[in-house]
């Protein structure tokens, strides 16, 4: 059993071919640019969209914890007393309230994934488990991947790399491809930007590379954080020594998740940030390819 906050069918950015991506809640990192803040906590959470709230008060009436009030702006949730029970979501007619995350078994997730088996076969696709951090729920991922492999569906994890070695040992034998994030190399700067240093991540990169499972490196390109030519050159040089790595994906920063911070009553710390320009991304792409590593910009 795991808490899943989305199962996205017909995904084309989370590995080769047409894929179904299963997004798991729970992540040990707190990246300042995170586009899925609803993925960070490992439990279901209630979010609100005041733009569609009609201020009817039905949610207030059913909340046994008295955690909800209605203001001129719309719903207000006291996060200290809210238990995320979801009763308010059930009675919200305009769907201004929603629950991020649902307890899901590996079998239930598999039944959703297997529906598109013919598309995977024809496109070279399969299943990707992302997050949050998929390795925070290794037994769920291993069970789901086992079901998929038995059904002839290829498997992929998209990971921050931050997990204990036992999680890797549980998941890697059932995995056909690893999408491994590298954000920064400097451990202190990594700590400031993500809440954790990268010692464990770099150790796990070596573990993944030694497993024989193909690994593609993914670099989120964050303006003002890691998008300088010097930083990308440093990462490319680091990767060039690892002959198993044949491919790098550049993932340009985007602002699609900012509304979810409001829905969860959180402050988005990079509100003034804007996506990198295409010309700059191509320059970074060329730097990586100059190290004889294939590179692709994933838009």
TAPEDA-V88604 format. One record per backbone hydrogen bond with DSSP energy under -1.0 kcal/mol. NH is the residue of the N-H (numbers start at 1). CO is the residue of the C=O. Records with the same first field share a line. If there is no record, write none. Layout:
NH=CO + CO
This chain:
2=104
4=102
5=23
6=23
8=21
11=19
19=11
20=126
21=8
22=128
23=6
24=130
25=3
26=39
27=40
30=194
32=193
34=31
39=36
40=37
45=100
47=98
48=263
49=96
52=49
61=57
62=58
66=63
69=76
71=74
76=69
78=67
79=77
82=78
90=86
91=87
98=47
100=45
102=4
104=2
109=105
110=106
111=107
112=108
113=109
114=110
116=113
117=114
120=116
121=117
122=118
123=119
124=120
125=120
127=154
128=20
129=156
130=22
133=26
136=133
137=134
141=137
142=138
143=139
144=140
145=141
146=142
147=143
148=144
149=145
150=146
151=147
152=149
153=148
156=127
157=177
158=129
159=179
163=161
168=164
169=165
170=166
171=167
172=168
174=171
175=172
176=155
178=214
179=157
180=216
181=159
182=218
190=186
191=187
192=188
193=189
194=190
195=191
202=198
203=199
204=200
205=201
206=202
207=203
208=204
209=205
210=206
216=178
217=247
218=180
219=249
221=251
225=222
226=222
232=228
233=229
234=230
235=231
236=232
237=233
238=234
239=235
240=236
242=239
245=242
248=294
249=217
250=296
251=219
253=221
258=255
262=258
263=259
264=260
265=262
266=261
273=270
281=277
282=278
283=279
284=280
285=281
286=282
287=283
288=284
289=285
290=286
291=288
292=289
294=246
296=248
298=250
